[in-house]
Structure formats: structure tokens, C-alpha cells
Amino acid sequence: MALEAAGRPRASTPRSSRSSGTSSASPERRRRRVPRVYALYAESGPQRKKTLVHVLDLLGCVVQGDTTDEAIAASPDAIRAYLGYLRRHGEKLDPNEKIEARLAEHNTEGLFSGQALWPQDLKPLSPAALARYVNWLGWSRADLLDLVKGIDEKGLRAKPAAGRSLRDILLHVLGADKSYVYGLVGPLKAMGEPTNAAERGDLDLRVALKEARAAAIDRLKALTLAERRNVRRSGQSTYSAYRVIRRMLEHEWEHRREIAARLDREA
């Protein structure tokens, strides 16, 4: 049986293994205020403590909580924030629509945060979904850079009472991106060079973030049919076009929100 292409926009239903995507609420739904249902995919340990919830119908939207219940309860607000971010960039979405979030699947294996594998990760990525999501990658990086625009090197390196410096967070995002993309397509010189230069301190970190993401987007746009379908496993990691783009968006969103909270700004 042919696999359904990941990323086809449809309203979500719980216990769904289909692909993600988002479309604006219909006029009829808005008039009736029928809630849009978002399926939640949670990962935690067996005690349901520290939990990461994925909203796969809004690729990149994740929310963390100290418990599963807290993460689920916080999901509607996180969804609205993500809808608002996408709408600012031109997606026809309504962050004020009535939202209902339901747990569709819960992985309680206690894997390292973000390692859980979902059914959508194993499906081929359609050309339409790829085109949409690489746009989101560009918007996400632009918003991250806007958050830290104008902060001098001293400000970037300043250590807060708890947590990492802004510079360390940005380096972490930069390095993770390289790992994701290399895992999918192999070494990419145009991405590796600015990343490595920033890690050595030879290139402004924000320049590296801009150049590395642009190189990643160019390569992802050029994915072949085989690359969009391929699923590769290496140790405990699984790589597919959908999964790599998902993790790039999710990981950056997590740290955009972390930085925004520290700076008392919007992510």
C-alpha cells in the first residue's frame, strides 16, 4: 500500500497517524465557533513527569511541562502563540479560533527529549508540504535573529542566575541544525563552514545562523523524490525529510520561546 504523503493540511482527529498541516478555519466554523481539534503527541517517562508535547498539525509547535497534565493544559496557549507567529508571516490562520487539544498518543519510554518517533515521521514528504515548511524554516530563523538583534557580545555572553547564556543557546541551535541536516543528506559544506567558524569564534554568531539556515533551506528545496521518501536509522536516531524539518522547527521554537521569555518579548 502506498504511503500517504506527510504534510497534507487537514483538521486533526485524535489517535491519528496521518500527516500534519494547517488550514484556516472555514467561515461556517467561525460562525458556529466549533472548536478546531488539535491532536497532541506526548513524550515522557513512565511517571508522566517532564513532558514534551508535539502538535503535529502545526509542524514545529511544541510545549514542555513539568508533568504530562501541565504540558497538555498549556497546549492551547502554545497553539495560539504558534498560530499568531505563522499569521504574522502571511499564513491564513486564526489564533483566536476556539481550540480544543486532545492527547492522541503518549510515548512513555523516557527517551531523551525530542527522540520519540511518530507515525508521520515515516511517511514521504509531499512537494507541497516541503515548499510550505521550508518557508517556515526561513521565518523561524528570521524571528530568532530579530530577538537577539542589537545585543552586544557582552550581552550575549552574560550568564543568567539559572540556565545558559544567550550565546550558548544560539550555538546549541546552530549545532543541532547541522546535526539534523547532515543526518538526512550528509555533509553540507555551505552549512558546515559558517557553523564551524562561529563555534571557533571566527564568525559572528548571527551571521553564521543566517548563512547556515539559508544553505539548509537551499539543500532541502532540492530534495529528490527518493530523499523525500527515505527513512534512515543510525543508532537511536531516525532520519526522514519530515522528521528532520519537524525537529528543526520544534527545536528552534523551544529556544525562541526561552530567549523571548528571558528578554520579556514575543517569540
Buried (B, 14 or more C-beta within 10 A) or exposed (E): EEEBBBBBBEBBEBEBBBBBBBBBBEEEBBEEEBBBBBBBBBBBBEEBEBBBBBBBBBBBBBBBBEBBEBBBBBBBEBBBBBBBBBBEBEBEBBBEBBBBBBBBBBBBEEBEBBBBBBBBBBBBBBEEBBEBBBBBBBBBBEBBBEBBEEBEEEEBEEEEEEEBBBBEBBBEBBBBBBEBBBBBBEEBEEBBBBBBBBBEEEBEBBEBBBBBBBBBBEBBEEBEEEBBBBBEEEEEEBBBBBBBBBBBBBBBBBBBBBBBEEBEEBB
